[in-house]
Amino acid sequence: TTQAQIDYLRFPLGGLSKPQVRAIAEEMGLTVAAKQDSQDICFVPQGKYSDIIAKLKPTAANPGDIVHIDGRVLGRHEGILRYTIGQRRGIGIASGEPLYVVHLDADRARVVVGPREALETHKIYLRDMNWLGDGALSDIPAAGLELFAKVRSTRPPRPAVLHHNAGITSVELVDGESGIAPGQACVLYSDDGNEARVFGGGFIERSERGAEAEAMLTRLAARPAQIPAE
């Protein structure tokens, strides 16, 4: 997206709140005025995302192991499509400690679980970057550009530092963030207020966690998990 293209954009409802728009629609006799809000994807019947994923990616429904990040096999699952990064409930195993889905290994049909600390992400790498800020990405100083990043739809933008070196765009998350998965969007803002300017964004290609969690995931990826659960 170029600045010239943005200059052509018009948002006739941009200055109105949703209640105001509903009131106008009601005055005009539009039936959608009373339509309930929906956060579901329009082409997913009854919100069954797993059915759509199974159709588009059949191998995602293959059964496999549920493995602790330390290598222990804790149980079995009926397809990684039924899990999301950060999920805690409905994992399908009993444990004396709170466990979260920390990684989905599609190649091995493996769901990796671990403590909440293993979810903390401190750096993400972006692809398909769309930069709308002043100047070019290559103009960003070596020390990075301080801004705010939003990686979860339910959470506000948080302090971050944007880097762009040798064609690679990365974002340092100052306070860390959990529940981040490849494919999610990252939107960059000038600040965390209602009048913030959108600097651009991209899709998360990969992420880096704490050193200990990264080391454990690397070891786990290098070998099959064969240590049985007690």
C-alpha positions in Angstrom: 0.0 0.0 0.0 1.4 3.4 -1.0 0.7 6.8 0.5 -0.9 7.8 -2.9 -3.3 4.8 -2.5 -4.1 5.8 1.0 -5.0 9.3 -0.1 -7.8 7.9 -2.2 -9.4 6.1 0.8 -12.6 7.4 2.2 -14.3 6.2 5.4 -17.8 7.6 5.5 -18.5 5.9 8.9 -15.0 6.5 10.3 -16.1 9.2 12.7 -19.1 7.4 14.0 -19.5 4.8 16.8 -21.4 1.6 16.2 -24.4 2.7 18.3 -24.6 5.9 16.1 -24.5 3.8 12.9 -27.2 1.5 14.2 -29.4 4.5 15.1 -29.0 5.9 11.5 -29.8 2.5 10.0 -32.9 2.3 12.2 -34.0 5.7 11.0 -33.6 4.6 7.4 -35.6 1.4 8.0 -32.7 -0.9 7.3 -33.2 -4.4 8.7 -29.6 -4.8 9.7 -30.1 -2.1 12.3 -31.0 -4.8 14.9 -28.6 -7.5 13.6 -26.6 -9.0 16.4 -22.8 -8.6 16.5 -20.8 -11.5 15.2 -17.1 -12.3 15.5 -17.4 -15.6 13.6 -16.0 -16.1 10.1 -18.8 -15.7 7.6 -17.9 -18.9 5.7 -17.6 -21.1 8.8 -21.0 -22.7 9.6 -21.9 -22.8 13.3 -18.3 -21.6 14.1 -16.8 -25.1 13.5 -13.4 -24.0 12.4 -12.0 -27.6 12.7 -14.3 -28.8 9.9 -12.9 -26.1 7.5 -9.3 -26.8 8.5 -9.8 -30.5 8.0 -11.2 -29.9 4.5 -8.4 -27.5 3.5 -5.5 -29.4 5.3 -6.5 -33.0 5.9 -3.2 -33.9 7.6 -4.1 -31.5 10.4 -6.7 -34.1 11.6 -4.1 -36.8 11.9 -3.7 -38.2 15.5 -0.4 -37.8 17.3 1.3 -37.4 20.7 0.8 -34.7 23.3 4.3 -34.0 24.5 5.6 -32.0 27.4 8.3 -29.4 26.4 10.8 -31.5 28.5 10.2 -34.5 26.2 7.7 -36.6 28.1 4.8 -38.1 26.2 1.7 -37.3 28.2 -1.0 -38.6 25.9 -2.6 -38.7 22.5 -4.7 -36.3 20.5 -7.0 -36.5 17.5 -5.5 -33.8 15.3 -3.6 -30.6 15.9 -6.4 -28.6 14.3 -8.3 -28.9 17.6 -5.6 -26.9 19.4 -4.3 -23.3 19.5 -1.2 -21.8 20.9 -1.9 -20.6 24.5 -4.8 -23.0 25.0 -5.2 -24.4 28.5 -8.7 -25.9 28.7 -9.7 -29.1 26.8 -6.2 -30.3 26.1 -7.2 -33.8 27.0 -4.7 -34.8 29.6 -4.6 -34.8 33.4 -1.7 -33.0 35.1 -0.8 -31.7 38.5 0.5 -28.5 37.0 -1.3 -26.0 34.8 -0.3 -26.8 31.2 -0.7 -24.7 28.1 -0.2 -25.5 24.4 3.1 -23.9 23.6 3.9 -25.3 20.1 2.2 -27.2 17.3 4.6 -29.5 15.4 2.6 -30.2 12.2 5.4 -32.3 10.6 5.3 -34.7 13.5 1.6 -34.3 14.3 2.7 -33.3 17.8 1.1 -31.0 20.4 3.7 -29.6 22.7 2.5 -28.4 26.1 4.3 -26.7 29.0 4.1 -24.1 31.8 2.9 -20.6 31.1 6.5 -19.2 31.1 7.2 -21.2 28.0 4.6 -19.2 26.1 6.3 -15.8 26.7 7.5 -14.4 23.4 10.1 -11.6 23.3 10.8 -11.2 19.6 8.9 -11.9 16.4 9.9 -11.8 12.7 7.4 -10.4 10.1 6.8 -11.3 6.5 4.7 -9.5 3.9 5.4 -6.2 5.6 3.2 -3.2 4.7 5.0 -0.1 5.9 3.0 3.2 6.1 5.3 5.2 8.3 7.4 8.1 7.4 10.3 7.3 5.1 11.3 3.8 4.2 11.9 0.7 6.4 15.5 0.9 5.4 15.7 4.3 7.1 15.0 2.9 10.5 18.1 3.5 12.7 20.2 0.6 13.8 19.0 0.9 17.4 15.4 0.4 16.1 12.3 2.5 16.2 10.2 2.7 19.4 6.5 2.2 18.8 3.6 0.0 19.9 2.7 -3.4 18.5 -0.6 -5.3 18.7 -0.4 -9.1 18.2 -3.6 -10.2 19.9 -7.1 -8.9 19.0 -8.2 -8.9 22.6 -5.2 -7.0 24.0 -4.1 -3.4 23.5 -1.0 -2.3 21.7 2.1 -2.8 23.8 5.6 -1.1 23.8 7.9 -2.5 21.1 11.0 -1.8 19.1 11.0 -2.3 15.3 14.1 -3.4 13.5 14.8 -3.8 9.8 18.2 -5.2 8.8 19.3 -6.8 5.6 15.7 -7.1 4.4 14.6 -8.8 7.7 11.9 -7.1 9.8 11.7 -8.0 13.4 9.9 -6.6 16.5 11.1 -6.7 20.0 8.2 -7.0 22.5 9.4 -5.0 25.5 7.2 -6.7 28.1 6.8 -10.0 26.3 3.6 -11.5 25.0 2.0 -14.9 25.2 -0.1 -17.0 22.8 1.7 -15.9 19.6 1.6 -18.2 16.6 2.9 -18.0 13.0 0.4 -16.5 10.6 -1.1 -14.1 13.1 -1.0 -10.4 12.2 1.1 -7.8 13.9 -0.1 -4.2 13.6 2.3 -1.3 14.5 1.1 2.0 16.0 2.6 5.3 17.0 1.2 4.9 20.5 -1.5 3.1 22.5 -4.2 5.8 22.4 -7.4 6.2 20.5 -5.8 8.7 18.1 -2.8 6.5 17.4 -1.4 6.4 13.8 -1.1 3.1 12.1 2.5 2.6 11.0 1.8 -0.6 9.1 2.1 -4.3 9.9 2.8 -7.8 8.7 2.3 -11.4 9.4 4.3 -13.3 12.0 6.7 -15.7 10.3 8.4 -17.0 13.5 9.0 -16.0 17.0 11.6 -16.3 19.8 10.8 -17.1 23.4 13.0 -17.1 26.4 16.4 -18.8 26.1 15.4 -21.8 28.2 12.1 -22.5 26.3 13.9 -22.0 22.9 16.6 -24.5 24.0 14.0 -27.1 25.1 12.0 -26.8 21.9 15.2 -27.1 19.8 16.1 -30.3 21.6 12.6 -31.6 21.2 12.5 -30.9 17.5 15.8 -32.8 17.0 14.5 -36.1 18.3 11.2 -38.0 18.7 9.8 -37.8 22.2 10.0 -41.4 23.6 10.1 -40.8 27.4 6.8 -42.2 28.7 4.7 -40.3 31.2 4.7 -41.8 34.7 
